[in-house]
Amino acid sequence: MGFSADQTMVLISKSTMNGLESRRADINNEKLAVMRELETASMKYSEATTNTCFMSKNEQTGEYEDIKPVVNSSYTKIADVTGDQNYLQGYTFNTKDKNGNSTLTQDQIKSLAKNNGAASFTNYYKNGQIEVKDKNGKQVSLEQIPGIVEGYYTADDAAAEAEYNALKSKLEAKETKLDMSLEQVETQYQAVKTQYESARQLVNQRAQGDFKFFQG
């Protein structure tokens, strides 16, 4: 192979190596994005399986039941609660501030009517968005009302686990494909690098030989 051919091989190999290096960086960025998505999913799953809600003990069954809010048809207020075993009979649940403005958006009030309304009710209460008043209109704390306790909300655990496992499997499969692609890129890169170094060595040797010839 002549000098010009070796030099051409050096240029082609170097260009190919640059392309493979760029592809390697892209794959690593994709792997990082997958790791971040999995981390976010893990945090969401953890939150879903450790969230709490207020509940009361059913004296007939001995089981604790979630206290669930009942909202009005126009989604503007909490009309009542269920599962309180009458411990909260006569109590009201205010969602207005001192100026009469709603402390909950309509979407938040709608969330109270969903299956996980018990957990949402507890979260909004803890955030100060729901105010509990007794029969005399005095603000009280749910934690201090006899018969009311706080425990883990488990109604959404199964769905959260199924969602997490499905996403985890999908992300792990994607990560496996990326690892395989990265391995292929590394193999190609090493082969081209060897070719590049070999061609460059020939070019250098030819250049040194020509230099000695002219010095001769």
Residue frames as qw, qx, qy, qz and C-alpha x, y, z in Angstrom:
[[0.000, 0.890, 0.456, 0.000, 0.00, 0.00, 0.00],
 [0.443, 0.470, -0.014, 0.763, 1.47, 3.35, -0.97],
 [0.205, -0.086, -0.405, 0.887, 1.92, 6.43, 1.13],
 [0.333, -0.125, -0.142, -0.924, -1.24, 8.16, -0.08],
 [0.660, -0.271, -0.624, -0.318, -3.34, 5.03, 0.60],
 [0.518, -0.230, -0.647, 0.510, -1.97, 4.75, 4.16],
 [0.030, -0.028, -0.214, 0.976, -2.64, 8.41, 4.77],
 [0.494, -0.212, -0.385, -0.750, -6.17, 8.02, 3.45],
 [0.654, -0.295, -0.697, 0.016, -6.70, 5.08, 5.80],
 [0.312, -0.137, -0.509, 0.791, -5.53, 7.22, 8.73],
 [0.225, -0.048, -0.015, -0.973, -8.06, 9.92, 7.87],
 [0.623, -0.219, -0.542, -0.519, -10.92, 7.45, 7.32],
 [0.596, -0.231, -0.715, 0.283, -10.13, 5.54, 10.52],
 [0.158, -0.083, -0.404, 0.897, -9.92, 8.74, 12.57],
 [0.403, -0.120, -0.191, -0.887, -13.26, 9.94, 11.20],
 [0.682, -0.236, -0.645, -0.250, -14.84, 6.56, 11.99],
 [0.468, -0.170, -0.653, 0.571, -13.42, 6.66, 15.52],
 [0.091, -0.022, 0.192, -0.977, -14.87, 10.14, 16.06],
 [0.580, -0.180, -0.396, -0.689, -18.28, 8.87, 14.94],
 [0.687, -0.224, -0.689, 0.064, -18.10, 5.88, 17.26],
 [0.280, -0.073, -0.522, 0.803, -17.04, 8.10, 20.16],
 [0.326, -0.100, -0.025, -0.940, -20.07, 10.29, 19.52],
 [0.702, -0.200, -0.545, -0.413, -22.34, 7.22, 19.40],
 [0.557, -0.134, -0.703, 0.421, -20.81, 5.94, 22.64],
 [0.013, -0.007, -0.351, 0.936, -21.58, 9.27, 24.33],
 [0.529, -0.143, -0.271, -0.791, -25.17, 9.16, 23.03],
 [0.706, -0.195, -0.674, -0.096, -25.68, 5.65, 24.39],
 [0.397, -0.111, -0.622, 0.666, -24.27, 6.61, 27.78],
 [0.216, -0.056, 0.125, -0.967, -26.63, 9.60, 27.88],
 [0.669, -0.179, -0.461, -0.555, -29.56, 7.30, 27.06],
 [0.630, -0.162, -0.716, 0.252, -28.46, 4.94, 29.85],
 [0.140, -0.027, -0.450, 0.882, -28.33, 7.87, 32.25],
 [0.451, -0.124, -0.139, -0.873, -31.85, 8.92, 31.22],
 [0.718, -0.191, -0.630, -0.226, -33.09, 5.35, 31.85],
 [0.473, -0.115, -0.664, 0.568, -31.47, 5.35, 35.31],
 [0.100, -0.026, 0.246, -0.964, -33.10, 8.66, 36.15],
 [0.604, -0.162, -0.356, -0.694, -36.51, 7.45, 34.97],
 [0.693, -0.187, -0.693, 0.063, -36.16, 4.31, 37.06],
 [0.277, -0.050, -0.544, 0.791, -35.11, 6.38, 40.07],
 [0.340, -0.097, 0.011, -0.935, -38.19, 8.60, 39.64],
 [0.712, -0.172, -0.531, -0.426, -40.42, 5.52, 39.32],
 [0.568, -0.111, -0.717, 0.389, -38.86, 4.04, 42.48],
 [0.021, -0.003, -0.393, 0.919, -39.55, 7.23, 44.43],
 [0.538, -0.115, -0.215, -0.807, -43.15, 7.30, 43.16],
 [0.720, -0.150, -0.666, -0.125, -43.61, 3.66, 44.13],
 [0.392, -0.064, -0.655, 0.643, -42.14, 4.29, 47.58],
 [0.212, -0.056, 0.191, -0.957, -44.47, 7.24, 48.13],
 [0.650, -0.125, -0.400, -0.634, -47.49, 5.20, 47.02],
 [0.755, -0.169, -0.632, 0.030, -46.69, 2.35, 49.39],
 [0.426, -0.152, -0.552, 0.701, -45.84, 4.48, 52.43],
 [0.193, -0.369, -0.080, -0.906, -48.57, 7.13, 52.27],
 [0.059, -0.219, -0.829, 0.511, -51.00, 7.34, 55.16],
 [0.317, -0.452, -0.395, -0.735, -54.60, 8.21, 55.82],
 [0.352, -0.212, 0.540, -0.735, -56.91, 8.74, 58.76],
 [0.536, -0.139, -0.777, -0.299, -59.02, 5.77, 59.79],
 [0.517, -0.368, 0.397, -0.663, -61.25, 4.51, 62.53],
 [0.004, -0.116, 0.990, -0.084, -61.85, 1.12, 64.11],
 [0.655, -0.189, -0.398, -0.613, -65.03, -0.74, 63.30],
 [0.398, -0.365, 0.685, -0.489, -65.98, -2.21, 66.67],
 [0.896, 0.118, 0.187, -0.386, -68.10, -4.92, 65.01],
 [0.893, 0.402, -0.179, 0.090, -65.36, -6.29, 62.76],
 [0.704, -0.579, 0.159, 0.380, -62.32, -5.08, 64.69],
 [0.640, 0.287, 0.306, 0.644, -60.90, -3.75, 61.41],
 [0.113, -0.594, -0.035, 0.796, -59.74, -0.21, 60.75],
 [0.480, 0.650, 0.541, 0.233, -61.48, 1.53, 57.88],
 [0.343, 0.088, 0.156, 0.922, -60.21, 4.45, 55.84],
 [0.118, 0.707, 0.410, -0.564, -61.99, 7.75, 56.38],
 [0.361, 0.255, 0.573, 0.690, -63.06, 8.84, 52.91],
 [0.132, 0.354, 0.134, -0.916, -64.41, 12.29, 51.99],
 [0.330, 0.582, 0.727, 0.152, -67.69, 12.75, 50.16],
 [0.105, -0.204, 0.137, 0.964, -67.78, 15.80, 47.90],
 [0.470, 0.557, 0.387, -0.564, -70.81, 17.60, 46.54],
 [0.714, 0.472, 0.493, 0.156, -71.90, 17.18, 42.92],
 [0.346, 0.932, -0.006, 0.110, -70.41, 20.50, 41.83],
 [0.813, 0.053, -0.191, 0.548, -67.01, 19.65, 43.36],
 [0.050, 0.767, -0.102, 0.631, -66.84, 22.76, 45.52],
 [0.351, -0.578, 0.502, -0.539, -66.76, 21.33, 49.05],
 [0.251, 0.049, -0.955, 0.152, -66.58, 18.26, 51.28],
 [0.580, -0.387, -0.244, -0.674, -70.13, 17.33, 52.20],
 [0.847, -0.428, 0.177, -0.261, -69.42, 14.42, 54.52],
 [0.110, 0.526, -0.843, -0.001, -67.01, 11.56, 55.24],
 [0.925, -0.097, -0.218, -0.296, -67.49, 7.80, 55.32],
 [0.788, 0.125, -0.515, 0.312, -65.75, 5.14, 57.39],
 [0.030, 0.518, -0.436, 0.735, -65.62, 7.31, 60.51],
 [0.422, -0.294, -0.837, 0.187, -67.91, 5.03, 62.56],
 [0.262, -0.844, -0.388, -0.262, -69.82, 8.19, 63.59],
 [0.592, -0.390, -0.208, 0.674, -66.78, 9.53, 65.46],
 [0.196, -0.071, 0.173, 0.963, -66.99, 12.59, 63.23],
 [0.026, -0.668, -0.704, -0.238, -70.74, 13.00, 63.25],
 [0.160, -0.932, -0.287, 0.151, -71.57, 16.69, 63.35],
 [0.444, -0.515, 0.273, 0.681, -68.06, 17.78, 62.35],
 [0.548, 0.819, 0.130, -0.110, -67.56, 19.95, 59.27],
 [0.716, -0.112, 0.330, 0.605, -64.65, 20.17, 56.84],
 [0.172, 0.922, 0.078, -0.339, -63.88, 23.67, 55.71],
 [0.700, 0.143, 0.352, 0.604, -61.95, 24.33, 52.48],
 [0.172, 0.884, 0.180, 0.395, -62.20, 28.13, 52.58],
 [0.476, 0.055, -0.348, 0.806, -59.67, 30.58, 53.97],
 [0.115, -0.532, -0.493, 0.679, -60.57, 33.58, 56.13],
 [0.152, 0.358, -0.205, -0.898, -61.27, 35.61, 52.99],
 [0.733, 0.357, 0.348, -0.463, -63.67, 33.03, 51.62],
 [0.482, 0.590, -0.562, -0.323, -61.29, 31.78, 48.94],
 [0.991, -0.032, -0.055, -0.120, -61.09, 28.07, 48.28],
 [0.366, -0.692, 0.616, 0.091, -57.98, 26.37, 49.63],
 [0.572, -0.006, 0.790, 0.221, -58.43, 23.53, 47.14],
 [0.255, 0.276, -0.496, -0.783, -58.75, 23.72, 43.38],
 [0.821, 0.128, 0.042, -0.554, -61.65, 21.98, 41.72],
 [0.717, 0.349, -0.602, -0.040, -59.27, 19.31, 40.43],
 [0.104, 0.295, -0.805, 0.504, -58.02, 18.72, 43.97],
 [0.583, -0.018, 0.440, -0.683, -61.59, 18.38, 45.23],
 [0.842, 0.271, -0.274, -0.378, -62.29, 15.96, 42.38],
 [0.445, 0.385, -0.786, 0.190, -59.26, 13.93, 43.49],
 [0.319, -0.212, 0.685, -0.620, -60.97, 13.46, 46.85],
 [0.803, 0.154, 0.164, -0.552, -63.78, 11.61, 45.08],
 [0.639, 0.428, -0.623, -0.142, -61.39, 9.11, 43.48],
 [0.892, -0.178, -0.415, 0.022, -60.41, 5.72, 44.88],
 [0.627, -0.017, -0.404, 0.666, -57.42, 7.16, 46.72],
 [0.163, -0.775, -0.161, -0.589, -59.48, 10.01, 48.17],
 [0.735, -0.651, -0.169, 0.088, -58.65, 8.94, 51.72],
 [0.714, -0.143, 0.033, 0.684, -54.94, 9.54, 51.14],
 [0.227, 0.512, 0.211, 0.801, -55.57, 12.83, 49.33],
 [0.439, -0.800, -0.270, -0.309, -57.83, 13.97, 52.16],
 [0.758, -0.536, -0.083, 0.362, -55.04, 13.31, 54.68],
 [0.583, 0.115, 0.138, 0.793, -52.42, 15.08, 52.56],
 [0.012, 0.656, 0.249, 0.713, -54.55, 18.20, 52.06],
 [0.589, -0.769, -0.231, -0.089, -55.42, 18.24, 55.76],
 [0.752, -0.373, -0.013, 0.542, -51.74, 18.07, 56.72],
 [0.421, 0.276, 0.216, 0.837, -50.97, 20.86, 54.25],
 [0.012, -0.379, -0.372, 0.848, -53.50, 23.06, 56.02],
 [0.197, -0.039, -0.513, -0.834, -55.93, 23.07, 53.08],
 [0.545, -0.445, -0.624, -0.340, -58.71, 21.33, 55.01],
 [0.105, -0.318, 0.517, -0.788, -59.89, 22.68, 58.33],
 [0.432, -0.349, -0.830, -0.058, -61.91, 20.49, 60.71],
 [0.245, -0.327, 0.261, -0.875, -64.51, 22.10, 62.97],
 [0.027, -0.192, -0.935, 0.296, -66.57, 20.53, 65.71],
 [0.044, -0.659, -0.737, -0.142, -70.30, 20.95, 66.32],
 [0.204, -0.837, -0.271, 0.429, -69.67, 24.34, 67.91],
 [0.473, 0.865, 0.021, 0.165, -67.70, 25.61, 64.94],
 [0.382, -0.816, 0.416, 0.122, -64.38, 25.39, 66.78],
 [0.617, 0.581, -0.529, -0.046, -61.35, 24.30, 64.83],
 [0.796, -0.436, 0.408, -0.098, -60.01, 20.96, 66.07],
 [0.111, 0.556, -0.794, -0.220, -57.27, 18.52, 65.19],
 [0.857, 0.063, -0.375, -0.347, -58.26, 15.16, 63.72],
 [0.533, 0.255, -0.741, 0.320, -55.44, 13.50, 65.63],
 [0.082, -0.162, 0.632, -0.753, -57.03, 14.54, 68.93],
 [0.706, -0.087, -0.081, -0.699, -60.51, 13.19, 68.19],
 [0.521, -0.225, 0.793, -0.223, -61.15, 9.90, 70.07],
 [0.782, 0.312, 0.524, -0.128, -61.49, 6.91, 67.74],
 [0.603, 0.792, -0.087, -0.016, -59.53, 8.50, 64.90],
 [0.673, -0.474, 0.416, 0.386, -56.05, 7.17, 64.12],
 [0.429, 0.759, -0.369, -0.323, -53.57, 7.50, 61.28],
 [0.765, -0.182, 0.603, 0.138, -52.26, 4.43, 59.48],
 [0.185, -0.263, 0.691, 0.647, -50.84, 3.26, 56.19],
 [0.662, 0.465, 0.081, -0.582, -53.08, 3.67, 53.17],
 [0.409, -0.231, 0.846, 0.250, -52.84, 0.35, 51.33],
 [0.653, 0.535, 0.450, -0.290, -55.69, 0.52, 48.82],
 [0.526, 0.809, -0.187, -0.184, -53.37, 1.75, 46.07],
 [0.431, -0.595, 0.658, 0.165, -50.40, -0.52, 46.86],
 [0.724, 0.166, 0.654, 0.143, -51.28, -3.31, 44.40],
 [0.530, 0.816, 0.219, 0.072, -51.81, -0.90, 41.50],
 [0.044, -0.927, 0.364, 0.080, -48.62, 1.00, 42.35],
 [0.578, -0.393, 0.693, 0.176, -46.62, -2.23, 42.49],
 [0.714, 0.417, 0.543, 0.149, -48.02, -3.45, 39.15],
 [0.352, 0.935, 0.018, 0.030, -47.27, -0.10, 37.50],
 [0.245, -0.821, 0.504, 0.107, -43.76, 0.01, 38.94],
 [0.682, -0.171, 0.689, 0.175, -42.92, -3.58, 37.97],
 [0.667, 0.622, 0.393, 0.118, -44.18, -3.05, 34.41],
 [0.217, 0.961, -0.164, 0.041, -42.13, 0.13, 33.99],
 [0.460, -0.662, 0.581, 0.109, -39.09, -1.44, 35.65],
 [0.767, 0.106, 0.603, 0.194, -39.20, -4.40, 33.25],
 [0.536, 0.808, 0.209, 0.130, -39.51, -2.05, 30.29],
 [0.012, -0.948, 0.317, -0.023, -36.59, 0.11, 31.43],
 [0.614, -0.461, 0.626, 0.139, -34.39, -2.87, 32.27],
 [0.766, 0.372, 0.483, 0.205, -35.03, -4.30, 28.79],
 [0.357, 0.925, 0.003, 0.131, -34.12, -0.95, 27.27],
 [0.309, -0.827, 0.468, 0.040, -30.97, -0.78, 29.39],
 [0.775, -0.124, 0.592, 0.186, -29.97, -4.28, 28.24],
 [0.660, 0.649, 0.301, 0.229, -30.32, -3.24, 24.60],
 [0.084, 0.971, -0.199, 0.100, -28.25, -0.13, 25.26],
 [0.572, -0.598, 0.550, 0.114, -25.56, -2.24, 26.94],
 [0.794, 0.199, 0.518, 0.249, -25.45, -4.52, 23.91],
 [0.457, 0.856, 0.121, 0.208, -25.21, -1.52, 21.58],
 [0.208, -0.914, 0.348, -0.015, -22.46, -0.04, 23.71],
 [0.731, -0.317, 0.571, 0.197, -20.54, -3.31, 23.62],
 [0.721, 0.505, 0.388, 0.274, -20.82, -3.41, 19.82],
 [0.200, 0.966, -0.065, 0.153, -19.60, 0.17, 19.56],
 [0.460, -0.751, 0.469, 0.075, -16.64, -0.59, 21.84],
 [0.797, -0.004, 0.544, 0.260, -15.71, -3.64, 19.74],
 [0.568, 0.730, 0.252, 0.283, -15.92, -1.63, 16.52],
 [0.069, -0.979, 0.182, -0.061, -13.98, 1.20, 18.07],
 [0.612, -0.562, 0.522, 0.196, -11.10, -1.02, 19.18],
 [0.767, 0.266, 0.491, 0.317, -10.92, -2.64, 15.74],
 [0.383, 0.870, 0.140, 0.276, -10.86, 0.73, 13.97],
 [0.316, -0.906, 0.280, 0.031, -8.37, 2.09, 16.50],
 [0.747, -0.269, 0.523, 0.311, -6.02, -0.81, 15.76],
 [0.632, 0.552, 0.404, 0.365, -6.42, -0.14, 12.05],
 [0.073, 0.987, 0.015, 0.145, -5.80, 3.56, 12.62],
 [0.488, -0.763, 0.396, 0.151, -2.67, 3.04, 14.69],
 [0.774, 0.009, 0.521, 0.359, -1.29, 0.53, 12.18],
 [0.497, 0.732, 0.299, 0.358, -1.86, 2.90, 9.25],
 [0.122, -0.984, 0.113, -0.069, -0.43, 5.84, 11.18],
 [0.672, -0.525, 0.443, 0.276, 2.67, 3.82, 12.04],
 [0.715, 0.300, 0.462, 0.430, 3.22, 2.99, 8.37],
 [0.245, 0.920, 0.150, 0.266, 2.81, 6.66, 7.44],
 [0.377, -0.887, 0.261, 0.055, 5.32, 7.68, 10.10],
 [0.757, -0.247, 0.491, 0.355, 7.78, 5.01, 9.04],
 [0.606, 0.560, 0.383, 0.415, 7.49, 6.06, 5.40],
 [0.031, 0.985, 0.015, 0.170, 7.94, 9.71, 6.36],
 [0.550, -0.722, 0.378, 0.184, 11.06, 8.89, 8.41],
 [0.768, 0.061, 0.494, 0.403, 12.44, 6.83, 5.54],
 [0.435, 0.783, 0.260, 0.360, 11.89, 9.63, 3.05],
 [0.229, -0.964, 0.133, -0.016, 13.51, 12.08, 5.48],
 [0.677, -0.475, 0.469, 0.312, 16.60, 9.91, 5.77],
 [0.706, 0.397, 0.441, 0.387, 16.71, 9.50, 2.00],
 [0.253, 0.910, 0.112, 0.309, 16.76, 13.23, 1.42],
 [0.421, -0.860, 0.283, 0.045, 19.29, 13.69, 4.24],
 [0.964, -0.001, 0.217, 0.155, 21.34, 10.92, 2.71]]
